[in-house]
Amino acid sequence: MDNPYAERRSVELDGYRVRYWFYDTDKERKPLLVMLHGFRGDHHGLQLIATALREKYHVVVPDLPGFGRSEPFPDREHSVAEYVRFVRDFLITLTDGAVSPDSGTGVVLAGHSFGSILAAHFAAEHPSMVERLVLINPISQPALAGDQKSLTKLTRLYYGAGSALPRRLGTRLLSSNAVVKLMTDVMVKSDDPDVKHYALRQHQAYFNTFANREVLSQAYDASISRTVAEVAMNLSMPTLLLVGELDDLGSVGSQRTMASWIRSHRLEIIPAVGHLIHYEAPETAAALIEDFLGAPAPEPLEGYDTLPLADTTESTPDQLTGMLPAVDRAASARQFRRETRARGLSGEPGTSKESGGSRR
């Protein structure tokens, strides 16, 4: 599905070629909006939103390395860290150095699903390069902690089998149209037959354009091992979160919790939509993005500067629910009593204080 307003271009980055699509209607000076697609997709997934925004923004949508028509990384893993490095190199090259870690000039960066993870991690690492951040169906909770953890385990087995089988059989399994249809049926929430048909045709056409099964396996592991929530407290730029009310990969509750950790944010929940906002409600998404980018930045949260720093070393369910205490004080007390009794039995001298507080 070629777009008459999209011009295909390419750039060489550190031994691999990236192809990207430039959506525009003229050559006027406009803000630059760069969009990152989700796992297994390519630039076509964001085409409807990009087309709707082309009149006010220079919209650039690359195929992520290893997907669509972009070449894979030649000698390194397709991990979140390496994709973040790609985004940095791509923006610097795309703007001929006008946007760089030291330039003081940034772009609008948007990402859908896996692309939201990459966009958020990049923005946290290089805040000066991102003026505003747009997260579409952001990944707010670990894949194995949400309501769909059983489905995630099944999907992991699927990708594991695809990697373990002989190359020809494994690639055939990973490229199965039956599996693509099943994925689409699970994710599409709309009852509109035209929307369902469009989403299926898109996935059938572009879900299997990965470079090889090693790339797919590595990128899948990256997509389920990291979240936006890990870096939410480190996002200093105004941030828009577009959330599908029925998104299986991030409940509204977890999205609200994660949004509350972002200093200056706007959260928009689109009703009756799941994880495919870019297919089910592209006009709504584009209108909300345009309104957000044209409006003053949301007011920073009151008291945000007094919040403790987030522990970003790993993503765990209790980070997201806000219902489980960070420290189980009852268990700590029991452990303290056991250690005290053990010291008494061994004849070791006791102590009246423990690290971080007085003994009680």
C-alpha positions in Angstrom: 0.0 0.0 0.0 2.2 2.8 -1.3 1.4 6.3 0.0 1.7 9.1 -2.6 2.9 11.5 0.1 5.7 9.2 1.3 9.1 9.4 -0.3 11.4 6.4 0.4 15.0 7.3 1.4 17.9 5.4 2.9 21.0 6.1 5.1 24.1 4.0 5.9 24.8 3.6 9.6 27.8 1.7 10.9 27.8 -1.0 8.3 24.0 -1.5 7.7 21.5 0.4 5.6 18.3 1.9 7.1 15.4 2.7 4.9 12.9 5.3 6.0 9.8 7.1 4.7 9.4 10.8 4.6 5.8 11.9 4.8 5.2 15.4 3.5 3.1 17.6 1.1 5.6 20.4 0.6 9.1 21.6 1.4 8.2 24.2 4.0 10.0 24.5 7.3 8.2 22.4 9.8 8.9 20.6 13.1 10.4 17.1 12.7 8.3 14.1 14.0 10.1 10.7 14.0 7.9 7.6 14.6 9.1 4.1 15.7 6.9 1.1 14.8 6.1 -1.9 16.9 7.5 -5.5 17.0 7.3 -7.4 13.7 5.9 -4.4 11.9 7.4 -1.8 9.6 6.6 1.8 8.6 3.3 0.8 7.1 1.8 0.3 10.6 2.1 4.0 11.3 1.2 5.2 7.8 -2.3 6.3 8.6 -1.2 8.5 11.5 1.8 9.8 9.6 -0.3 10.8 6.6 -2.8 12.6 8.8 0.1 14.7 10.4 2.1 15.4 7.3 0.7 18.9 6.7 2.0 20.3 9.9 5.1 18.2 10.5 7.9 16.6 8.6 7.1 13.0 9.5 9.8 10.4 9.2 9.1 6.7 9.8 12.1 4.3 9.5 11.9 0.5 9.3 13.7 -0.6 12.4 16.9 -2.5 11.7 16.1 -6.1 10.8 12.5 -5.4 9.8 10.8 -4.2 6.6 13.4 -3.0 4.2 16.1 -2.1 6.7 19.1 -4.3 7.1 19.8 -6.0 10.5 22.7 -5.0 12.8 25.7 -6.8 11.3 27.5 -7.8 14.4 25.5 -7.1 17.5 22.3 -8.2 19.2 18.9 -6.7 18.4 18.4 -5.5 22.0 16.8 -2.4 23.4 20.2 -0.9 24.1 21.3 -1.4 20.5 18.1 0.0 19.1 18.5 3.0 21.3 21.9 3.4 19.8 20.4 3.2 16.4 17.8 5.9 17.2 20.7 8.2 18.3 22.8 7.5 15.2 19.8 7.8 12.9 18.7 11.2 14.3 22.2 12.6 14.1 22.6 11.4 10.5 19.1 12.4 9.4 19.6 16.0 10.6 23.2 16.2 9.5 24.2 16.7 13.2 21.7 19.5 13.9 20.1 17.1 16.5 22.7 15.4 18.7 23.4 14.9 22.4 25.2 18.2 22.5 23.3 20.3 20.1 20.5 21.5 22.4 18.0 20.9 19.6 15.4 18.1 19.8 12.7 16.4 17.7 9.3 15.1 18.5 9.7 11.3 19.0 6.8 8.9 18.9 6.7 5.1 19.3 4.0 2.4 19.2 4.2 -0.7 21.4 7.8 -2.0 21.2 8.6 1.4 19.6 7.3 3.0 22.7 9.9 1.2 24.8 12.6 2.3 22.4 11.4 5.9 22.3 11.1 6.1 26.1 14.5 4.5 26.8 16.1 6.8 24.2 14.4 9.9 25.7 15.6 9.0 29.1 19.1 8.5 27.9 19.2 11.5 25.6 16.7 14.0 26.9 18.2 16.9 25.0 17.4 15.3 21.7 13.6 14.9 22.4 11.5 18.0 22.8 8.2 16.1 23.2 7.5 12.4 23.5 4.4 10.5 22.2 3.8 7.0 23.4 1.1 5.0 21.6 -0.1 1.9 23.4 3.0 2.1 25.7 4.2 -1.0 27.4 3.4 -0.3 31.0 3.9 -3.7 32.7 6.1 -6.7 32.3 4.8 -9.2 29.8 4.8 -12.0 32.3 3.0 -9.9 35.0 -0.2 -8.8 33.2 -3.5 -10.4 32.6 -2.2 -12.0 29.4 0.8 -13.7 31.0 -0.5 -17.2 29.9 -0.6 -15.9 26.3 2.9 -14.5 26.7 4.2 -17.9 27.9 2.6 -19.6 24.9 4.1 -17.0 22.6 7.5 -17.5 24.1 7.2 -21.2 23.4 6.2 -20.4 19.8 9.3 -18.2 19.2 11.5 -20.7 21.1 10.3 -23.5 18.7 10.9 -21.3 15.7 14.5 -20.8 16.8 15.1 -24.5 17.8 13.7 -26.2 14.7 15.8 -26.7 11.6 16.2 -23.3 9.8 13.7 -24.0 7.0 11.0 -25.4 9.3 11.6 -22.8 12.0 11.3 -19.9 9.5 8.2 -21.4 8.0 6.6 -21.7 11.5 7.5 -18.1 12.3 6.1 -16.9 9.0 2.8 -18.8 9.3 -0.2 -16.9 8.0 -2.4 -18.9 10.4 -0.4 -17.6 13.4 -0.5 -14.0 12.0 -4.3 -14.3 11.7 -4.6 -15.6 15.3 -2.4 -12.7 16.6 -4.6 -10.2 14.7 -7.9 -11.7 15.9 -6.6 -11.5 19.5 -5.5 -7.9 19.2 -8.3 -6.3 17.1 -11.2 -5.2 19.4 -13.2 -3.3 16.8 -16.5 -4.9 15.5 -16.1 -3.0 12.2 -15.4 -5.6 9.5 -13.5 -3.1 7.4 -11.1 -2.4 10.3 -10.6 -6.1 10.9 -10.0 -6.7 7.2 -7.5 -3.8 7.0 -5.6 -4.9 10.1 -5.4 -8.5 8.8 -4.2 -7.5 5.4 -1.6 -5.2 6.9 -0.3 -8.0 9.1 -0.3 -10.6 6.4 1.6 -8.2 4.1 4.2 -6.9 6.5 4.4 -9.1 9.7 6.8 -11.5 8.0 9.3 -9.0 6.5 11.9 -9.7 9.2 15.5 -10.3 8.1 15.9 -13.8 9.7 14.7 -15.8 12.6 17.7 -14.8 14.8 16.7 -11.1 14.5 13.1 -12.0 15.2 14.0 -14.0 18.3 16.3 -11.4 19.7 13.8 -8.6 19.1 11.0 -10.6 20.7 13.1 -11.2 23.8 13.8 -7.4 23.9 10.1 -6.6 23.5 9.0 -8.7 26.5 12.0 -8.0 28.8 11.8 -4.2 29.0 9.0 -1.6 29.6 8.4 2.1 29.5 7.7 2.0 33.2 11.4 1.3 33.9 12.3 4.8 32.8 9.1 6.7 33.4 10.5 8.7 36.3 13.4 9.7 34.1 11.3 11.3 31.4 11.8 15.0 31.7 10.1 16.2 28.5 6.3 16.7 28.1 4.9 13.3 27.3 1.6 12.2 25.7 0.3 8.6 26.4 -2.3 7.3 24.0 -3.9 4.2 25.6 -6.5 1.8 24.3 -9.1 1.0 26.9 -9.1 -2.7 25.9 -5.4 -3.1 25.4 -4.4 -6.6 26.5 -0.7 -5.6 26.9 -1.3 -2.8 29.4 -4.3 -2.4 31.6 -5.7 1.1 32.2 -4.8 0.8 35.8 -1.1 0.1 35.1 -1.1 2.9 32.5 -2.5 5.4 35.0 0.1 4.3 37.6 2.9 4.6 35.0 1.7 8.0 33.8 1.7 9.3 37.4 5.5 8.8 37.4 6.1 11.1 34.4 6.8 14.7 35.5 4.8 16.4 32.7 2.3 14.2 31.0 -1.1 13.9 29.4 -2.9 10.6 29.4 -5.6 9.9 26.8 -7.6 6.7 27.0 -9.4 5.9 23.8 -12.6 3.8 24.4 -13.4 0.5 22.8 -9.9 0.2 21.3 -7.2 -2.3 22.0 -3.5 -2.5 21.2 -3.9 -1.5 17.6 -4.8 2.2 18.0 -2.9 2.9 14.7 -5.3 0.7 12.8 -8.5 1.1 14.9 -8.5 4.8 15.6 -5.8 6.5 13.6 -7.7 9.7 13.0 -8.4 10.1 16.7 -4.8 9.4 17.5 -3.6 11.9 15.0 -5.9 14.6 16.3 -4.8 14.0 19.9 -1.1 14.1 18.8 -1.7 17.4 16.9 -3.5 18.9 19.8 -0.8 17.9 22.3 2.0 19.2 20.1 0.2 22.5 19.5 -0.7 23.1 23.2 1.4 24.4 26.1 3.3 21.7 28.0 1.2 20.0 30.7 1.9 21.4 34.1 4.5 19.4 36.1 3.1 17.1 38.8 3.0 18.7 42.2 5.6 17.3 44.5 7.3 15.4 41.7 10.7 16.7 42.7 10.4 15.2 46.1 9.7 11.6 44.9 12.5 9.1 45.3 14.4 8.0 42.3 13.0 4.9 40.5 14.9 1.7 40.6 15.4 1.0 36.9 17.5 -2.1 37.1 14.6 -4.5 36.4 10.8 -4.4 35.9 8.7 -6.2 38.5 4.9 -6.3 39.0 5.0 -4.5 42.4 6.7 -1.5 40.7 3.5 -1.0 38.7 0.6 -1.9 41.0 1.5 0.4 43.8 -0.3 -2.0 46.1 2.7 -4.1 47.3 5.2 -2.4 49.7 8.8 -2.1 48.6 9.8 -3.7 51.9 7.9 -6.4 53.7 8.4 -5.0 57.2 6.8 -8.0 58.9 9.3 -10.4 57.2 12.1 -8.1 58.0 11.2 -8.1 61.7 11.0 -12.0 61.7 14.4 -12.2 60.0 15.8 -9.7 62.6 14.5 -11.9 65.5 16.0 -15.0 63.9 19.4 -13.4 63.6 19.3 -12.1 67.1 18.5 -15.5 68.5 21.2 -17.1 66.4 23.8 -14.6 67.8 22.6 -15.4 71.3 23.0 -19.1 70.8 26.5 -18.7 69.3 27.7 -16.4 72.0 28.2 -13.5 69.6 27.7 -10.0 71.1 24.4 -8.4 70.1 23.8 -4.9 68.8 21.3 -2.3 69.6 21.0 -0.9 66.1 20.6 -2.1 62.6 21.5 -0.3 59.3 18.8 2.3 58.5 17.2 2.5 62.0 17.0 1.7 65.7 16.2 -1.7 67.0 12.7 -1.9 68.5 
